[in-house]
């Protein structure tokens, strides 16, 4: 829950006045684009595990309370962007989850959770949002999306802030994770695309048993027209992986697969939280292919914005359909996870952020 840096600290200022530090922007974060293919119909958007239900980190989607057991609210809103992708003020609401997942304090004891009411999968319906714990929720059952002659992009907005009661979640200290899926009448031949608009959150759980373990996911699709330009990636607060060490690589597509790109990186302290790692600004590097985000005991970029610059080769031809990846490696023994927010731009132009 982003309103406070910690439950007892001063409120984070509203975005965008807080450049360079943590800020609160319930309408601008998080938004996801859903692009329907040309001439497609029957477009439906599903949210996986849209309700808060506390579990262990390596179970379900890893919902958890950091402290306390205050209720968690989740809202999902689907908009027609009316062909103005950089102006949300004229978007038309198509579907909403309403209060289906509002004020839920629950846990699944069969998956290592504790606190609040029960939300485990069972044969008896709860009659509220808990019925969608570890299940798919259809967001727009009566209003299917269409692609039109040229394809159409819709916007999915996710937030924990109740528009009718913006102060409701201020004392909640928790994390609610979910997944997004879209389909249409042309699947499996031509699915809709789902991607982050400007920024995207990522939850990466990994376990290691005395050796390295890795997770790879798609970051951005970059066309050949951008050859020779600089890809700039912004990453908020990576490396909260104790007891495991963490390492990041950014994989560039090649004709034979993917290879770690050479990067330059720097960081700035982005929060007034006293728990932030004040030395993060000294963790800089250039000409490297791997960034250490944490040792087994210290998150090197805790509460920091990490900025990574990658010069795209001049002979870049966008192999592998232009998809770039991120490889997250954790090493040591134990189970951990990292929750991060990503942005990606090419010389000021945002690109699609996609999780597969």
N, C-alpha and C positions, 0 to 999 in steps of 0.2 A: 504494500500500500504506500503510495509515493508522497502523501501530503507532508509527512514528517520525515526528517533524516533518521531520527530514532523516535520512539514514542514520547520521549521526554524533552526533545530539543525544540528549538524555535521552528515555526512553520517554514517550509521551503517556499520561496517567492514564486509568483505565477510566471509561467513562460510567456513571451520570450525575454522578459526583462532580466533574467538571471543567466545571461550568457557566460559560459565557462564554469557553471556550478549546477548542482541539482536544482531542478525547478518542477513546478506542478502544472501540468497541462492536460486536464481530463478530456478536452475536446480534440486536441491535436495528437495525442497518443492514446491508444494505438489504433492505426488505420491500416486496413489491408485491401488491396485491389483484387477484384475478381473479374477477369476478362472473359466474356463469352465469345466463342469463335463465330465468324460470320455465318449467318443463316441458321444458327443453332436455336433450338427451343428446349423447353423442359428443363431449364436450369434450376437446380436446387442446391442450397448451401446447408451443410451440416456442421455442427460444433461437437467435438468429442469431449466428454467429461466437462460440460460447461458449468457445473456447480462445484462449490468448495466442499471437499470431503478430505479431511486430514488423513494421510497415510505415511508410511516410511518413505525415505527418499528413493529407494529402489523398487517401489511398488506403484502401480497405477501411473498417474501423471505427476506424482510427487507433491501434491498439495500439503501445506504445512503451516502451522503457527510458529512464528519465531518466539513469541512470548504471549502469555494469556490464552484466552479462548473466545475472544469477542467475535460476534457474527461477521460474516463476509458477504458482500453483495457483488454480483456480476451482472453486467448488462451487455447485450449484443444488439446492434442496430444495423440494418441493411439499407443502403441508399442507392438511388439512381443518381449518377454524377452529372447527368444531362450534358455530357460531352464537354464539361469544363473541369478537367482534372486538377487544376491548380486553384480552384475556387470552390470551397465547400459550402459557401453561404447559400447557393441556389440548389443544393442537393435535395432530392425528394425522398422522404422516408417510404420504404417499401414494406419492411417487416421489422418487428422488434420482439425480443424475448420478454419485454415488460417486466413484471415483478416475479417471474417464475423462479429466479435464482437470487432473490433479495433476502438479505439477513439470514444466512444459513450458518449455523454453528454445529458441525457434524464431523464424525470420523468413522473410519472403517477399521475396526479392531482386527479383522481377518487379514488386513494389509499393513498392520503395524501402527495404526493411528490410535489416538486417545483424545478424549475431551468432547464435550457437546453431546448431541444426540447421535443415534445410529444412522449410518448411510450405506451399509454393506449391500451388495447385490443379494436380493432375496426374491421369493415367489410372491411376496405380499407387497403391493404398491404402498408407498408412503403418502401419495396424493399431493406431492409438492416436487420441487426441483431435485430432491435427493434421488428420485427415480432415474435420473440421467447420470448418476455416478458411474464412470467407466462405461458409458453408453453414448450413442449418437443422438443428437437433438436436431430435428429438422426446423430450420429457422423460418423458412418461407413456404409453408405447405400450400397455401392458397394463392400464391402469386409467383409462378415460375418465371425465371429470367429468360430473356431472348437475346440473340446476338445481332439481329438486323443484318443489312447487307455488308457492313464493314466491320462487324464485331462491336461489342458494347462493354464498357468497363463500369462496374459497380463498386461501391465502397462499403466494407464491413468495419464498423467502429466498435471497439471493445473498451469497456471502462468499469471501474468499481464505484464511480461517483454517481449517486442518485440525483438526477436533475432537480427533483422536488425537495431534496434534503442534502445539500452539498456537504454538510458537516457530519453526516452520519458515520462515515468510515474513518474519521480522523484519529481515533484511538485504536484502530485495528492494526495489528502487526502480524501480517500473514502473507502467504503467496498462493495464488490460485492459477493453475496451469491448464491449458486446453489445446486442442488441435482443430484445424479447419480443413474441410473437404468440400469440393464442388464437383458436380457432375451435370451432364446434359444428355439429350437424346442422341448425340453423336458418339458418346463413349461406347467402347474403349478406343475408337479410332481418333477422336479429337476431343480431349477434355478441356474444360475451362482452365485458365491459369490463375493461381492464387499467389500473391506476393505482398511484401510489405511496402507501404507507401511512405517513403522517407525514413522510417525506422521500423525495426522488428525486434521483438524479444525472443531470446533463445534460452531454453532450459536444457542443460547437458548433464545427465547423470552418468557416472562411470564408476566401475569397481576395478580395483587392481589387487593382485595377489602376489606381490613381490616382483612384478614386471610391468612393463608399459602396456596400456590399453588405449585405444584410439576411437574417436568419433569423427566422421566426415559428413559435412552437409553442404548443400549448394548455397552460395552467397548471392551472386549476381550474374546476370546475363549481359555480356558486353560485346557489342558488335564490332566488326573489323574497322568501321569508320573511326573508331577511337584509338587506333594504333598511334603510338608516339605520345599520347596524352598521359596524364597522371591520374591514377585511381586513388582516391582518398577515402579511407575507411575510418569511421569513428566507432569506438568501442567503450561502453560505460562499465566500469567496475568489474573487470575480469580478474580471475585468480582466487576466488573464495573457495578453494578446493582442499583445504586441510582435512585429513592428514596426508593428502596426495599432493605431489608437485604437479604444476601445470605448464604446458608449452603450446604455443600457437604457430601454425604454418598456414600460409595463404597459397592455395594451389592454382596455378595458371594452366589453362587447357592447352594441350599440344596434340599433334596428330597421333601420337602414341598413347595418350592418356592425360595425366596431370603431373606437374612438377612444381616443387616449392619455388615461389617467386622471391626475388631479392627485394627487401623492404628497408625503409627508413621509418623510425618511430620516435615519438615523444609523448609526454603525458603532462597533464596539469591537474592540480587538486580541484575537485568539482563539488565539494560539499563542506559545510561548516561542522559536520559531525566530527567530534574529537577522536572517533575511532578510525578516521581515514588515515592512510599511510602518507604522512607529510613528506616523505622522501621520494614520492613517486616521480616528481619532476626531474630527479636526477637519473632516473632509469630511461636513458635514451640509447639509440643505436642506429647504425646505418650499415648497409652492405651485408645484411644478415638474412638468413632464410628461416630463422626460428626465433620466437620471442618467449622468454621465460616469464610467465605471469605469476608464478608462486613457487616458493619452496615448500617443504612439508609443514612449515610453521608460520610463514609470512606471506600474505597476499600483497604482492609488490605494487598492485595498482588499485588497492581498496579505496573506494570513494573517489576515483580518478577517471578523467577522460583520457583514453589512449587513442592517439591519432597515428594511423599507419599510411604512408605514401608508397605507392608502387608505380614505377614508370612502365607503362605498357610498351613492349618492343615495337619498333617501327615496322617490322615485318609481320606483325600479328595479323592472323587471318581468321580469328574466331573459330578454331576447331572445337569439336565437341559441342556444337551449337552455341559456342561462346560462353558456356557456363564455367564460372570460377567457383572454387570450393574453399572451405576452411577445414583444417584438420586440427582437432583438439586432442592432445596426448596427455594423459595423467599417469604418473609413475609412483610406485610405493606399494603399500598394503592398506586396504580398507575400501570403504565406499564413500564417495563424495559427489558433488555436483557443482555446477556454476550457472548462475542466472545473469545474463548479460543483455544489453540493448545495442543493436548494430545500426549504423547508418553507412551509406555508400554513395559517393558522388564522383563524377568525372569533371574536373574543372568547373565545379559549381552546378553540374547537371545531375539530378538524382537518377538512380538506376533501380531496377527491380531487385528487391531482396526476397529470396524464395527459400523456404525450408521444405525439404523432401524427407 
